[in-house]
């Protein structure tokens, strides 16, 4: 039965409970990610009823164009947000790296879950088993649709060539295995692990080879900002270190005004109450780059109890009422300060040229 914007269900003995509807993309990976969040919620709140609603997004439909060319920031998220706005679903699970750094009004990220391995992975064509990017033959073709990956790897492995490859994980692996077009493809390690395909990972790329995308490896739960009860319910899923790292990364990207169409990469770590952020920008061929590291303390010195964090305050789209507001502000400032440092050294010019070249491709 529908009661106002919510959906309720009456079970056999007449007890009425609210059904929480979770929206997801239809791809296998999106379903696995959504199911993992649903399982966690079930564990924490055994009495709630969950229903999963699958839908296709623009990004899933336009498969013949490079992502960076489509130029739409909310490629994989728009349709899901529309459903959220129309009260057709109550929460949506995304890969955080698909979510723009500024969300449309009325939405917020109510949970950022513990991050999977955020690094990129090399998946080799079976005939190259045992090799690495270093040892692949001259002019081997590597498939990646990410300007960020291509820019870093072109510079690092000049003997290789890079070509676009689109489609979901299953499609890309199929293209790799069944044709001779690619010697290897580069994918996020997190997605491969969630799909149970670790055995296909030939090499994990460390930060010296390839730094990752903002938010890579983390799952985010997007909700309606005014839905206090849902916000409260999902907030227990927040992983404090991941939240602070991702706030810093997102603040860095937002201040640089980067998106899918420019090569921007990051690396973060939390060690002894310090948050370290390394950020870089690249020209499309990687020949021109700027990279810097900064750190800040995230030890919570504020004595405010968690209740006092204003839940209307979003930091780069994230609402986290149970994590020290001071630590969150520090993380956001760190991202902005690092972006300012790179901009003062000429990042704007590098990104502007990259954007223009990419548009002209």
N, C-alpha and C positions, 0 to 999 in steps of 0.2 A: 504494500500500500504506500502511496506517496502522500506525505504530510508536509505541506509547504515545500521547501527545496530539498528535503531529505527523504530518504527511502527507509521504510521500516518493514519488519517481517514479524509475523506472529507464528510461534512454533506450536507444536501439538498441545502443550498444556496452557496455551493462551498467553504465554509470556511474550511481550513485544520487545524486540531489540532493533536498534538502528543498524542498517546495512551501510558499511563504508565501501564506497566504490572507488577502485583504483584504475586510473587510465594508463595505458601503455601503448607503445608502438608494437606492431605485429611481428617484428623480426624475432627470430629464435633467441638472440642474445637479450633483446629488450624484455622478452617474456621471462627469461631466466633471472634477469636482474630484478624484475618486478616481483616474481615469486619469492626471491630471497628476502625482499623487504616485507612482503606479506607474511612470510613465515616468522620473521622476527616480531612483527606486530602481534601475531597469533600467540606467540610464546609469552609476550609481555601482558597481553590482554585476552586471555582465553575466552572471555564471554562475547567478544565482538564477532560480528558476521562480516566477512569480506567478500567482495565480488570483483572480478577483474574484467575490465572492458578494453578490448583491443581495437586500435584504429590505425589507419595508414596516414602518413604525413607526406608533405611535399617532397621532403628529402628522400623518402622511400620511393617516390614515384618518378622523380627526374633522375634517371640513372645513366644518361648518356652525356652528362655535362660535368666537368670538374666542379667540385664543391666551391672552390674559391672563385669560380666564374659566375655562379648563380647569384652571388652577392646578397643573399638574404640571410640575415643573422639568425633568425629563429626558424631555420629550415626544418628541423626535426621536432620543433616544440609548439609551433603555432596552433595546429589542429587540436593538440592536447590541451593547450591553454583555453581555446574556444570552448571545449567541453567542460572545463573547470568553471569558466565564466557562466556557462548556461546551467550550472548545477547538475550536469549529467554525470560528473564524477566528482569525488571529494578530494582526491589527491592524485598526483601524477609522479611516476618514477622516471628520472632522466639520468643519463650520464652527465655529470656536472659540466664536462667540457662542451656539451652541446648547448648549454644555457648561456645566453648573452649576459654581459656583466651588468646591464641595466634591464630589469624586468619590467613588463608593462605594469601600469598602476593597478593595484588590487591583488597582485600576486606576491608571494614571497617563498623563499626556500626555507622550509621549516625543519629540515634535517639534512645534514651531510654525514654520510656513514663512513666508518673506518675505511681508509683508502687501501685498495689492492695495490700491487706493485705498479707504480705510475710510469715505468719506463717502456720504451718501444722494443719490439722484438723482431728478429729476422726469421722469416720462414722460407726455407730453401726449397727449390724444385727438387724432387726426389733424386734426380740424377747428380745433384751437387752435394748429396749427403756428406756431412763431415767437414765441409768447407766453412769459411766465414767470409764476411764482406772483404776482408783483406786478401783472402786467397782465391776469390772468384776470378775467372779469366778476364783479361782486358775487354772492355766494351760490353760486359754482361749488362743486361737490362734489369733494373730494379723497379718494381711497381709500387707507387705510393701516390695518393691523391693529396698529400699534405705538403704545402709549400714549406712549412717549418722543417719537416723531415728532409725534404729534397735539398733545401739550402744548406743544412748542416752537413749532410752526407756527401754532397757534391764536393764540398771543400775538403772534407776528411778523406774521401775515397775517389780521387780524380780519375781513376781508371774505369769507373763504372758509369753507366748511363741511367737516367731516371725517366720513367714514363707514368702517366696517370693510370690509375686503376680504380674503378668505382664498383659499388655494390656492397651488400652486407658481407659479413665474414664468410658465410658459406659460399657465396658467389665468388668472392675473391680467391678463396682457396681452390675452388673448382677451376677458375681461370688459370691459376698457377699450375695446378697438377695436370690438367687435361690438354693444355696447349704448350707450345714451346716458346711463347712470347716473352716470358719472364724467367730469369735465373733465380729470383727471390722476390718476396714482397715484404714490406715493413708494416707491422700492425701493432696495436697497443697490446702489451703483454696481459693487461687486466682482462680484456675481452676474451683472449684465447684461454686464459685460466678459468674464467667463469663458464666457458663452453666445455671445459674438460679437455681441451686440446693442448695441454702443456707439452705433450710429446712432440708437437710440431715445432716448438720453439728451438731454433738452432743456436741462437745467440741473443742475449739481452744486451741492449746498447746502454752503456753507462753514460754519465753526464759528459765525459770527455769526447764521446762519439756523437751523442745526440741528446740534447736536453728535451724534456717533455712539454706537452701543451698544458696551458692553465687548466687546473681541475682534473687532469687526466687520472683515471683509475678510481675516482670517487663517484659514488652514487648520490644523487640529490632527490629529495622529496619536495615537490612544489605544491603549495596549498593556496587557498584564498586567504589573503592577509587578515580579513575580518573574522575568519572562522576560529575563534579563540579555542574552542574545545578540540578541534582537529590539530591545531598548532601545538597545543599542550600534549596531545596524544603522541604526535610524531617526534616531539622534541627530545624524548628519551633515546632516540636513535642517533643523536649527534655524537660524533667522536671528537673530543676537544682539540687534540693535536691536528687532526685533519681539517677541522673548521678554521683554526687559526692559519694554517698553511694556505688553505684555499682562499681565505679572505685576503691575505697578502698577495697571492698570485692574481686574483681577480682585480684587486685595486691597482696593481701594476699595469695589467692589460687595459683596464678602463682609462687610466690616466694617459696611456700611450695612444689610446683610441685604436687599438688593434682589433682584428676580428679574424675570420677565416681567411681573408684575402691578403694577409701579410704574415711574413715569417717572424713570429715572436715565440721565444721558448723560455722555460723557467726550470729551476731546481730549488726545492726547499727542504730544510730539515730542522727538527726541534732537538736541541741537545742542551742539557743542564739549564733549563729555563730560558734558553736563548732560541730565538727563531731566526734562522739564516735564510735569506732569499737571494738566489742568483738569477738574474734576468738578462736576456740577450735579444737583440734584433739583428736581422740579416738581410742582405740583398738577395734577390732570387737565386743567384748562382753561388751564394755563400762567400763570395770574394771580399765583400765588405761587411764588417760586423762590429758590434759594440757589445761588451759583456762586463757586468760588474756584480759584486756581491756586497750586501749590507746585512746587518743583524740588529735585533732589538731584544730587550728583555720582555718575557711574557709571564714573569712571576706575578701572581695576583697580589698586589699590595692593598687593593681596595677592600675595605671591611664590609662593603655593602652585602646584604644577603641577596641571594639569587632573585628573590621576588622583586627587588628594586630595579632590575634591568628593565628598561622600558620596552615592552614588546612591540611598540610601534616603530622602534628604531631598526632600520635595516642597514646592514653594512654590505655594500655591493650585492644587494639582493638577498642577503642571508639574515634570518632572524634566529638568534640563539640566546634565549633568556637565561639559560642555566650556566652560561660560561661567562667568566669575568668580563665586564664591559670594558675595563681598562686594558685587558689583554687583547680584546678584539680591536679596540681603537689603536693600540700599538701596532697590531698586525696590518691594519688598513693604512696607517701612516707609513709603515715600512714600504709597502707596495708603491705608494704615491711618491715617497722620497727617492726610491730607486728609479722610478720612471723619470722623475725630474732630473736626476743625475745623468741618465742616458740621453734625455732630450737636450741637456746642456752640452753634450758632447757630439750632437748631430744626428740623433736617432730619427728625428722628424724627416730629415732629408732622405735617409736610407729607406724609411717606410713609404714615403711619398713616391719615390722612384719605383719601389717594388710594386706598389698599388697600381701605378700607371702602366708599368710593363705587363702586369698580370691582366689588367683590363684590355690591353691591346692584343693579347695572345689570341 
